Amino acid sequence: MGNLKLADRRSFETQLLSIYYEGLAVGGVTDLSYKELLTDIKLGMLMRLIVLAVVMVPANLDHIGEDRFRGLGERLEALVDWNCEEVIPK
């Protein structure tokens, strides 16, 4: 979410997650389903949103730069792409 451009993330995220999940299993993590991993990732993305909101909302755009701020919005599209709202208790 934070280190790849939007198009790159969308292109590679499924493959990268599969490699990561396989690495967990090789490392001895056998009690985590792929579905649980995805839920954990969604929760992590939402937590990052909270941190970003605390840092960015009071920030002066002149201080952080308009390009950096626009890049942040592009990265937050992951929240929509991943349907992160489904892990928020209703």
HELIX and SHEET records of a PDB file:
HELIX    1   1 LEU A    6  VAL A   26  1                                  21    
HELIX    2   2 TYR A   34  MET A   56  1                                  23    
HELIX    3   3 LEU A   61  ILE A   64  1                                   4    
HELIX    4   4 GLU A   66  ASP A   81  1                                  16    
HELIX    5   5 CYS A   84  VAL A   87  5                                   4    
END                                                                             
